[in-house]
Amino acid sequence: MAKFQVRFNSDKCKGCELCRAFCPKGIIVMSTAINSKGYSPASISDQEACVGCQSCALVCPDGAIEIYKEETSE
């Protein structure tokens, strides 16, 4: 069974929320912290629920999201 890791480069994120709108699982949230550019960057609320569809990464205009597949031995 595969698990997925979503990594956000918060300094690249401008808080446009496109990733949040396109996430089929609804697990992307906007941070309450402010990044170096003055925006509230995206983050993930439930890493385990990610299905690795890559919708968030594909729609991100700034390339701030990367998805990694981790093989598990389950």
QUISULVEN-V252725 format. One record per residue. N is the residue number from 1. PSI is psi in radians with two decimals (999 if undefined). NEAR is the number of other ideal C-beta (glycine too) atoms within 10 Angstrom. Layout:
n->N psi->PSI near->NEAR
n->N psi->PSI near->NEAR
//
This chain:
n->1 psi->2.44 near->7
n->2 psi->2.51 near->10
n->3 psi->2.74 near->14
n->4 psi->2.49 near->17
n->5 psi->2.22 near->13
n->6 psi->2.22 near->21
n->7 psi->2.26 near->12
n->8 psi->2.34 near->21
n->9 psi->1.65 near->14
n->10 psi->-0.43 near->19
n->11 psi->-0.38 near->12
n->12 psi->-0.42 near->17
n->13 psi->2.32 near->24
n->14 psi->0.20 near->17
n->15 psi->0.54 near->17
n->16 psi->-0.33 near->15
n->17 psi->0.24 near->14
n->18 psi->-0.73 near->18
n->19 psi->-0.73 near->24
n->20 psi->-0.72 near->16
n->21 psi->-0.55 near->12
n->22 psi->-0.09 near->16
n->23 psi->2.03 near->22
n->24 psi->-0.36 near->9
n->25 psi->-0.19 near->14
n->26 psi->0.59 near->11
n->27 psi->0.06 near->18
n->28 psi->2.27 near->23
n->29 psi->2.83 near->15
n->30 psi->2.34 near->15
n->31 psi->2.68 near->15
n->32 psi->-0.24 near->7
n->33 psi->2.77 near->10
n->34 psi->2.33 near->12
n->35 psi->-3.08 near->18
n->36 psi->-0.33 near->9
n->37 psi->-0.04 near->12
n->38 psi->0.26 near->8
n->39 psi->2.77 near->18
n->40 psi->1.86 near->17
n->41 psi->2.82 near->20
n->42 psi->2.68 near->25
n->43 psi->3.10 near->18
n->44 psi->2.40 near->21
n->45 psi->-0.45 near->11
n->46 psi->1.52 near->11
n->47 psi->-0.67 near->12
n->48 psi->-0.44 near->8
n->49 psi->-0.16 near->12
n->50 psi->2.28 near->19
n->51 psi->0.04 near->12
n->52 psi->0.46 near->15
n->53 psi->-0.35 near->14
n->54 psi->0.20 near->15
n->55 psi->-0.74 near->19
n->56 psi->-0.80 near->26
n->57 psi->-0.66 near->18
n->58 psi->-0.59 near->12
n->59 psi->-0.23 near->15
n->60 psi->2.03 near->21
n->61 psi->-0.25 near->10
n->62 psi->0.03 near->12
n->63 psi->0.64 near->10
n->64 psi->0.01 near->21
n->65 psi->2.34 near->22
n->66 psi->2.47 near->14
n->67 psi->2.29 near->16
n->68 psi->2.36 near->10
n->69 psi->2.28 near->9
n->70 psi->2.12 near->10
n->71 psi->2.35 near->8
n->72 psi->2.83 near->7
n->73 psi->0.45 near->4
n->74 psi->999 near->6
//
